[in-house]
Amino acid sequence: MKDTTYTKSMTYIGAGAGVVLFAVFGLLPGSFLGGVMGLNLAGSLLGTPVASGILARLIVASSMVLGVMVAGIMFITAASTLGWLIGTVVDALRAKAHETKEAEHRA
């Protein structure tokens, strides 16, 4: 059976790094971009000078939450995938080195 120790651990490390990167670089821009999308959507649905009604606020708030969630998903998925890829390469190199060592031992 193939040993996937580094693949799993590097995936978790990548996910943790993705959360940290999202908290530092993605939270505020995701909120800003989602808010702008919400203002544009509320403006097209309710009229261009957006009034401060409940419906307009709900549209803007829900789009801000959606923007933050999309930014978080992007950061965490990208970092986890990168960690998985690095772990897979390390596991493949370790398996190849182990096979080479066994072949030298048998000869």
LOMIBA-437531 format. One record per residue: x, y, z of N, C-alpha, C in turn. Coordinates in steps of 0.05 Angstrom, whole numbers, padded with zeros to 5 digits, always signed. Layout:
% LOMIBA-437531
XYZXYZXYZ
...
% end
This chain:
% LOMIBA-437531
+00017-00024+00000+00000+00000+00000+00018+00025+00000
+00009+00044-00015+00025+00069-00018+00022+00086+00007
+00045+00097+00016+00046+00114+00040+00039+00142+00031
+00018+00154+00043+00010+00181+00036+00012+00199+00061
+00032+00195+00077+00035+00211+00101+00039+00241+00095
+00057+00246+00077+00063+00274+00071+00041+00288+00056
+00027+00272+00039+00005+00284+00024-00017+00295+00043
-00024+00279+00062-00045+00288+00081-00036+00311+00098
-00012+00309+00109-00002+00330+00127+00002+00356+00112
+00013+00355+00088+00017+00379+00072-00009+00392+00063
-00030+00375+00059-00056+00386+00052-00067+00402+00076
-00064+00391+00100-00074+00405+00124-00058+00431+00129
-00032+00429+00124-00015+00453+00128-00022+00474+00107
-00028+00466+00082-00036+00484+00062-00063+00497+00068
-00082+00481+00079-00108+00493+00087-00104+00513+00109
-00087+00507+00129-00082+00527+00150-00069+00552+00139
-00050+00549+00121-00038+00573+00109-00058+00588+00093
-00077+00574+00079-00098+00588+00064-00116+00604+00082
-00123+00594+00106-00139+00608+00125-00125+00634+00134
-00099+00631+00140-00084+00654+00149-00082+00675+00127
-00076+00666+00102-00074+00685+00080-00101+00698+00074
-00123+00683+00077-00149+00695+00073-00155+00716+00094
-00148+00710+00119-00153+00729+00141-00136+00755+00137
-00112+00752+00126-00095+00776+00122-00102+00791+00096
-00105+00776+00074-00107+00789+00048-00134+00787+00035
-00152+00770+00044-00177+00766+00029-00202+00775+00042
-00202+00780+00068-00227+00786+00082-00237+00814+00074
-00221+00834+00075-00230+00861+00068-00236+00865+00039
-00218+00855+00020-00226+00858-00008-00251+00843-00016
-00255+00819-00004-00279+00804-00010-00304+00819-00001
-00302+00832+00022-00324+00848+00032-00329+00872+00014
-00308+00885+00006-00311+00909-00011-00323+00901-00038
-00313+00881-00051-00322+00873-00077-00351+00862-00075
-00358+00848-00054-00385+00839-00051-00404+00862-00046
-00395+00882-00031-00412+00905-00026-00417+00921-00051
-00397+00924-00068-00400+00938-00094-00420+00923-00112
-00417+00896-00112-00436+00880-00128-00464+00883-00117
-00467+00884-00091-00493+00887-00079-00505+00915-00084
-00488+00935-00084-00498+00962-00090-00507+00964-00119
-00492+00951-00137-00500+00951-00166-00526+00935-00170
-00529+00913-00156-00553+00897-00158-00577+00912-00146
-00573+00924-00123-00595+00939-00111-00602+00963-00127
-00583+00976-00140-00588+00999-00157-00604+00991-00181
-00598+00968-00193-00612+00959-00217-00640+00949-00210
-00644+00938-00186-00670+00928-00179-00688+00950-00167
-00677+00967-00151-00694+00987-00136-00691+01015-00145
-00674+01021-00164-00670+01048-00174-00642+01057-00167
-00631+01075-00183-00603+01083-00181-00596+01097-00155
-00609+01117-00146-00601+01127-00120-00613+01108-00099
-00596+01090-00089-00606+01069-00071-00614+01081-00045
-00639+01077-00037-00649+01086-00012-00640+01067+00010
-00642+01077+00034-00633+01060+00057-00655+01043+00069
-00670+01030+00051-00691+01012+00060-00680+00985+00068
-00698+00969+00080-00690+00943+00090-00682+00924+00067
-00696+00925+00045-00690+00907+00022-00663+00913+00010
-00657+00939+00007-00631+00946-00004-00608+00938+00015
-00612+00942+00040-00592+00934+00060-00588+00903+00060
-00610+00888+00058-00608+00859+00057-00593+00850+00032
-00598+00863+00010-00584+00855-00015-00554+00861-00012
-00547+00884-00002-00519+00891+00001-00505+00873+00021
-00518+00868+00044-00506+00851+00065-00502+00823+00055
-00522+00812+00041-00519+00784+00032-00498+00782+00010
-00495+00802-00007-00474+00801-00027-00446+00805-00014
-00445+00820+00008-00419+00822+00022-00411+00796+00034
-00430+00782+00046-00425+00756+00058-00416+00736+00035
-00430+00737+00013-00423+00720-00010-00395+00726-00020
-00388+00752-00022-00361+00759-00031-00340+00749-00012
-00344+00751+00014-00325+00741+00034-00323+00710+00032
-00345+00697+00028-00345+00667+00026-00330+00658+00001
-00334+00672-00021-00320+00665-00046-00290+00669-00043
-00283+00692-00031-00254+00697-00027-00242+00675-00009
-00256+00668+00012-00246+00647+00030-00243+00620+00016
-00263+00613+00000-00262+00588-00014-00238+00588-00034
-00234+00610-00047-00212+00612-00066-00185+00609-00052
-00181+00623-00031-00155+00622-00017-00150+00594-00005
-00170+00583+00008-00166+00557+00022-00163+00535+00001
-00179+00535-00020-00176+00515-00041-00149+00516-00055
-00141+00540-00062-00115+00542-00076-00092+00533-00058
-00092+00542-00033-00070+00534-00015-00070+00504-00008
-00094+00493-00005-00096+00464+00000-00087+00447-00024
-00094+00457-00048-00086+00443-00072-00055+00444-00075
-00044+00467-00070-00015+00470-00071-00001+00452-00050
-00012+00451-00026+00000+00433-00006-00003+00404-00013
-00026+00396-00024-00030+00369-00033-00010+00362-00055
-00006+00380-00074+00013+00375-00096+00041+00371-00085
+00049+00388-00067+00076+00386-00056+00079+00359-00040
+00059+00352-00025+00059+00327-00010+00060+00303-00028
+00046+00304-00050+00046+00282-00069+00073+00278-00082
+00086+00300-00089+00113+00299-00100+00132+00288-00080
+00131+00297-00055+00149+00286-00034+00144+00257-00030
+00119+00248-00029+00113+00219-00026+00123+00203-00049
+00121+00213-00073+00130+00199-00097+00161+00197-00096
+00174+00218-00088+00204+00217-00087+00213+00198-00065
+00199+00198-00042+00206+00179-00021+00201+00150-00029
+00179+00145-00044+00174+00118-00053+00195+00109-00073
+00203+00127-00091+00223+00120-00111+00250+00115-00097
+00257+00130-00077+00282+00126-00063+00281+00099-00048
+00257+00093-00037+00254+00068-00022+00257+00044-00042
+00245+00046-00065+00247+00025-00085+00276+00022-00095
+00290+00044-00098+00318+00043-00107+00335+00029-00085
+00330+00036-00060+00345+00024-00038+00340-00006-00037
+00315-00014-00041+00309-00043-00040+00322-00057-00064
+00323-00045-00087+00335-00057-00111+00365-00060-00107
+00378-00040-00094+00407-00042-00089+00412-00063-00068
+00394-00066-00049+00398-00086-00027+00395-00114-00038
+00377-00119-00058+00373-00145-00069+00396-00153-00088
+00409-00134-00100+00430-00141-00119+00456-00149-00106
% end
